[in-house]
């Protein structure tokens, strides 16, 4: 599992995500203030077999769950990574109610330890 992550302003980033080996359940969540789809999510299966990709606009969070062993994911990003602007929220955060095909068996301590997300303010919050 790669938990839900994004970069806060002014280092927001757009991404193009492909699965080059195996398959993933890929999820994006709209975090943009004033957006009519704020807090809504979209999920899609990306796989090497289908050769599909998803574009993640700036201001949206992104995460995925691998569906096969030895899965490989390839990102292209519009901005350099800025560790001090890195943010995220848990894959099972109740603010979003994202249905996942299964619980993760492997997840980093950082992704597991994210705090609940607050929908009251812009994407500066943790």
C-alpha positions in Angstrom: 0.0 0.0 0.0 1.2 3.5 -0.8 -0.9 5.8 1.4 -2.7 8.9 0.2 -0.1 11.6 -0.5 0.3 15.0 -2.1 2.4 18.2 -1.9 1.1 21.4 -0.2 1.3 24.8 -1.9 3.3 26.2 -3.5 4.8 22.8 -4.5 1.6 21.0 -5.7 2.4 18.5 -8.4 0.5 16.8 -11.2 1.3 13.2 -11.9 1.0 10.7 -14.7 0.9 7.2 -13.2 1.3 3.8 -15.0 1.7 0.3 -13.7 4.5 -1.3 -15.7 4.4 -4.7 -14.1 1.5 -6.3 -12.3 -1.6 -4.4 -11.3 -2.7 -1.7 -8.8 -6.0 -0.4 -7.4 -5.3 3.4 -7.9 -7.2 6.1 -6.0 -7.2 9.9 -6.3 -9.0 12.3 -4.0 -9.9 15.9 -4.8 -8.6 18.2 -2.1 -9.0 21.5 -3.9 -10.9 24.2 -2.0 -14.0 25.4 -3.8 -14.0 22.4 -6.1 -17.5 20.9 -6.7 -15.9 17.4 -6.3 -13.9 18.3 -3.1 -13.5 15.2 -0.9 -14.7 12.9 -3.7 -12.5 10.1 -4.9 -12.1 8.1 -8.1 -10.6 4.6 -8.3 -9.3 2.7 -11.3 -7.3 -0.5 -11.8 -4.0 0.2 -13.6 -2.2 -2.8 -15.0 0.8 -3.7 -17.2 -1.6 -5.9 -19.3 -4.0 -3.1 -20.0 -1.2 -0.5 -20.5 -3.4 2.2 -19.1 -2.4 5.3 -17.1 -4.1 7.9 -14.9 -3.5 11.7 -14.8 -3.6 13.2 -11.3 -4.0 17.0 -11.4 -2.3 19.2 -8.9 -4.3 19.6 -5.7 -5.4 15.9 -5.6 -4.1 13.2 -3.3 -2.9 9.9 -4.8 -2.5 6.4 -3.4 -2.6 2.8 -4.5 -2.8 -0.8 -3.4 -0.9 -3.5 -5.3 -3.1 -6.3 -6.6 -0.2 -8.7 -7.6 3.2 -9.6 -6.3 6.2 -7.9 -7.8 4.1 -5.0 -9.1 6.0 -2.0 -10.4 4.6 1.6 -10.6 6.0 4.4 -12.8 5.4 8.1 -12.0 6.0 11.2 -14.1 5.7 14.4 -12.0 5.4 18.0 -12.9 7.4 19.4 -9.9 10.4 18.4 -7.9 9.7 16.6 -4.6 9.8 19.0 -1.7 10.0 17.0 1.6 8.9 19.9 3.7 5.7 20.2 1.7 4.9 16.5 1.6 1.5 15.7 3.2 -0.8 12.7 3.4 -3.7 11.0 5.1 -4.4 7.4 6.0 -5.8 5.0 3.3 -8.8 4.3 5.6 -9.4 7.9 6.8 -13.1 8.2 7.7 -13.3 11.7 6.1 -13.3 10.0 2.6 -14.7 6.5 3.1 -12.6 5.0 0.3 -13.6 1.3 -0.4 -10.4 -0.7 -1.0 -10.4 -4.3 -2.4 -8.5 -5.5 0.7 -6.6 -4.3 3.7 -2.9 -3.7 3.1 -0.5 -6.3 4.2 2.6 -4.0 3.8 2.5 -0.3 4.5 5.2 2.1 5.6 5.1 3.5 9.2 4.7 7.0 7.7 1.7 6.1 5.7 0.2 4.1 8.5 0.7 7.0 11.0 -0.9 9.9 9.1 -3.4 11.8 11.2 -7.1 12.2 10.3 -7.5 14.7 7.5 -9.4 18.0 8.2 -11.8 19.1 5.4 -12.2 22.5 7.1 -9.1 24.2 5.6 -7.0 24.1 2.4 -4.3 21.5 1.6 -1.7 23.0 4.0 -2.9 20.8 6.8 -1.2 17.4 7.5 
